[in-house]
Amino acid sequence: MSKRQVVVDYGLCEANAICMGINAEVFHVDDDDNLYILKPDITAETERDVAEAIRRCPRQALSIAEVDD
């Protein structure tokens, strides 16, 4: 069984926190400008926000991946 998760390419990410502004329960940028994915599993509740964060990421550092359980 696979599930969908939001992933970040840290080589591209500038930690500008646009994603955190869209959903702070999924994305967190700390005081040292490090991005953390707090809830990587995409759910019905987070799907719209994750898609918006992916769309608005200026460096296109976010994506969705299918992962096995």
C-alpha positions as CSV (number, residue, x, y, z in Angstrom):
1,M,0.0,0.0,0.0
2,S,1.4,3.4,-0.9
3,K,0.6,6.9,0.4
4,R,1.2,10.3,-0.9
5,Q,3.6,12.6,1.0
6,V,4.9,16.1,0.4
7,V,8.7,16.2,0.0
8,V,11.2,19.0,-0.2
9,D,14.3,19.3,-2.4
10,Y,16.6,21.0,0.2
11,G,19.1,21.8,-2.6
12,L,16.4,24.2,-4.1
13,C,14.6,25.4,-1.0
14,E,15.3,28.9,0.2
15,A,13.2,28.6,3.3
16,N,11.2,31.7,2.4
17,A,8.2,30.4,4.4
18,I,5.5,30.9,1.8
19,C,4.5,27.3,2.4
20,M,4.4,27.9,6.2
21,G,2.1,30.9,5.6
22,I,-0.3,28.6,3.7
23,N,-0.3,25.8,6.3
24,A,1.8,26.1,9.5
25,E,0.6,22.6,10.6
26,V,2.4,21.0,7.7
27,F,5.3,23.3,7.1
28,H,7.6,25.0,9.6
29,V,10.6,27.3,9.0
30,D,12.6,27.9,12.2
31,D,14.6,30.9,13.2
32,D,17.7,29.5,11.4
33,D,15.8,29.3,8.1
34,N,15.5,25.6,8.0
35,L,12.3,24.1,6.6
36,Y,10.7,21.1,8.3
37,I,7.8,19.1,7.0
38,L,5.8,18.5,10.2
39,K,3.1,16.3,8.6
40,P,4.4,14.8,5.4
41,D,1.4,12.5,4.8
42,I,-1.2,14.2,2.5
43,T,-4.7,13.9,3.9
44,A,-8.1,15.1,2.7
45,E,-7.6,18.0,5.1
46,T,-4.2,19.1,3.9
47,E,-4.4,18.2,0.2
48,R,-5.6,21.6,-1.0
49,D,-3.0,23.5,1.1
50,V,-0.1,21.3,0.0
51,A,-1.1,21.7,-3.7
52,E,-1.2,25.5,-3.1
53,A,2.2,25.5,-1.4
54,I,3.7,23.5,-4.3
55,R,2.2,25.9,-6.8
56,R,3.4,29.0,-5.0
57,C,7.0,27.8,-4.1
58,P,9.3,30.2,-5.9
59,R,12.0,27.6,-6.3
60,Q,9.7,24.7,-7.1
61,A,11.3,22.8,-4.2
62,L,8.2,21.1,-3.1
63,S,6.6,18.0,-4.7
64,I,4.4,15.0,-3.9
65,A,5.8,11.5,-3.8
66,E,4.2,8.1,-3.6
67,V,5.8,6.1,-0.8
68,D,5.3,2.6,0.4
69,D,4.0,2.0,3.9
